């Protein structure tokens, strides 16, 4: 079985969630197959100092430098790169997380619309019964959004809105980001030390 984990970043606010997730997966020794939508790239450039170029190869090199990882541990696929392994059930990743996930991507996946590689990779994860996590970042949710979430939950996906907890009294934005990323890593079954768990000393 392919042990890589696919991560897709779409155009919802919260690029820090996706980038931190990739960082933690790489630190845990996982291979990451990354996809970034056009709107997702815009949001990354707005919300972070990463300033990704539009060219896929150049963007991949920028990410390799940013994360400081070996070249074979991080792949970046273009939006129409249909020969990528994530596009086929013959070589799907072990799991996939869309982080952050727009409600538009949510709708596409819920209705089986595969207009780009992110939608197709999610469709493959569902049909191959691999873990699929959608970190939806929107508020408030309309009835349409909620129905799409229910459709995907019934199909086997995990709906995980980016809702950090405050009971551990965070003092920095990074702690709020890590709270959400820790929950994603738990569902991906990737060990981490991002924070105390409920009931542990000091909680």
WOQUIGI-V357001 format. One record per residue. N is the residue number from 1. PHI is phi as a letter, one per 20 degrees, with the letter a starting at -180 (none if undefined). PSI is psi in degrees with one decimal (NA if undefined). NEAR is the number of other ideal C-beta (glycine too) atoms within 8 Angstrom. Layout:
n->[N,N]
phi->[PHI,PHI]
psi->[PSI,PSI]
near->[NEAR,NEAR]
This chain:
n->[1,2,3,4,5,6,7,8,9,10,11,12,13,14,15,16,17,18,19,20,21,22,23,24,25,26,27,28,29,30,31,32,33,34,35,36,37,38,39,40,41,42,43,44,45,46,47,48,49,50,51,52,53,54,55,56,57,58,59,60,61,62,63,64,65,66,67,68,69,70,71,72,73,74,75,76,77,78,79,80,81,82,83,84,85,86,87,88,89,90,91,92,93,94,95,96,97,98,99,100,101,102,103,104,105,106,107,108,109,110,111,112,113,114,115,116,117,118,119,120,121,122,123,124,125,126,127,128,129,130,131,132,133,134,135,136,137,138,139,140,141,142,143,144,145,146,147,148,149,150,151,152,153,154,155,156,157,158,159,160,161,162,163,164,165,166,167,168,169,170,171,172,173,174,175,176,177,178,179,180,181,182,183,184,185,186,187,188,189,190,191,192,193,194,195,196,197,198,199,200,201,202,203]
phi->[none,f,e,f,d,e,c,d,d,d,e,f,f,o,g,f,f,f,f,f,f,f,g,f,f,f,f,e,n,e,e,d,d,d,c,c,f,f,f,f,f,f,f,g,f,f,e,c,e,f,l,f,f,f,f,f,f,f,f,f,f,f,f,f,f,f,e,m,d,f,f,e,e,c,d,c,d,f,f,d,e,f,e,f,g,f,e,c,f,f,b,f,f,f,b,b,c,d,b,f,d,f,f,f,f,g,f,f,f,f,d,m,e,d,e,b,f,f,g,f,f,f,f,f,g,f,f,e,l,e,g,c,d,d,e,f,c,b,a,f,e,e,f,f,g,f,f,f,f,f,g,f,f,f,e,o,f,d,e,c,g,f,d,f,e,c,f,e,l,f,d,c,g,g,f,f,f,f,g,f,f,f,f,f,f,g,f,e,m,d,f,b,c,e,r,f,e,g,n,f,g,n,f]
psi->[138.3,124.1,2.0,154.5,127.2,136.6,128.6,135.9,122.4,-170.3,14.1,153.5,147.5,33.8,-28.4,-34.4,-49.6,-43.7,-39.9,-37.4,-47.4,-43.9,-44.4,-37.9,-43.4,-41.2,-28.3,4.6,11.7,149.0,135.6,130.1,104.4,138.8,136.5,123.4,166.0,-44.2,-33.6,-38.7,-40.5,-44.2,-40.5,-45.6,-26.7,-40.8,-11.7,175.6,13.0,-38.9,67.4,133.3,162.5,-27.6,129.3,-45.2,-42.7,-38.1,-39.7,-43.1,-38.5,-40.4,-39.9,-42.6,-40.6,-45.4,-15.9,41.7,166.6,149.6,-32.1,-0.6,-15.1,116.9,144.9,123.0,140.8,163.0,-25.9,26.4,77.7,-10.6,3.3,145.2,-33.7,-13.3,-4.6,142.2,-9.2,-15.9,53.2,156.8,166.3,-33.1,166.0,140.6,130.7,109.8,108.4,160.7,123.0,160.8,-22.8,-44.6,-41.0,-46.3,-42.5,-46.1,-41.5,-28.7,10.8,27.2,121.2,65.6,-19.4,178.6,-33.3,-48.7,-43.8,-43.2,-39.7,-39.8,-41.3,-44.1,-42.5,-48.0,-27.2,3.4,42.9,150.7,131.6,121.2,129.0,112.8,85.3,133.5,86.7,152.7,138.3,170.4,136.1,170.6,-33.1,-45.3,-46.4,-38.2,-40.7,-38.1,-43.6,-42.3,-45.1,-38.3,-40.2,-24.6,-6.3,-2.1,159.8,122.1,118.6,80.9,147.9,76.8,92.6,152.4,159.0,1.2,-16.9,10.2,64.1,145.0,-7.1,152.5,-37.1,-33.2,-35.9,-41.6,-46.0,-32.4,-47.5,-44.9,-36.4,-40.4,-37.7,-46.5,-38.0,-44.7,-20.6,-3.8,43.1,119.9,148.1,167.7,50.5,-9.7,169.6,149.3,156.4,129.2,-12.7,160.0,132.0,-7.0,NA]
near->[3,8,7,12,16,15,16,18,16,14,10,12,7,13,14,10,15,14,12,11,14,14,9,13,14,13,6,10,4,11,10,14,14,14,15,11,15,7,9,14,12,9,14,14,10,7,9,9,3,10,6,11,7,5,6,9,6,8,14,11,8,12,14,11,7,7,10,5,8,4,6,4,9,14,10,11,11,7,9,6,10,7,4,11,10,15,11,8,7,4,6,14,14,10,12,16,15,17,15,16,14,14,13,8,16,15,11,11,16,11,8,6,8,8,5,9,15,13,13,12,17,15,11,14,15,14,7,8,5,12,10,15,15,17,17,17,12,9,3,4,9,7,5,7,12,9,8,13,14,8,10,15,10,6,8,7,11,9,9,12,7,12,5,9,6,6,6,10,5,9,4,6,6,6,11,10,12,11,14,14,14,11,9,14,15,9,10,12,4,11,5,10,4,9,9,8,6,6,4,7,4,4,9]
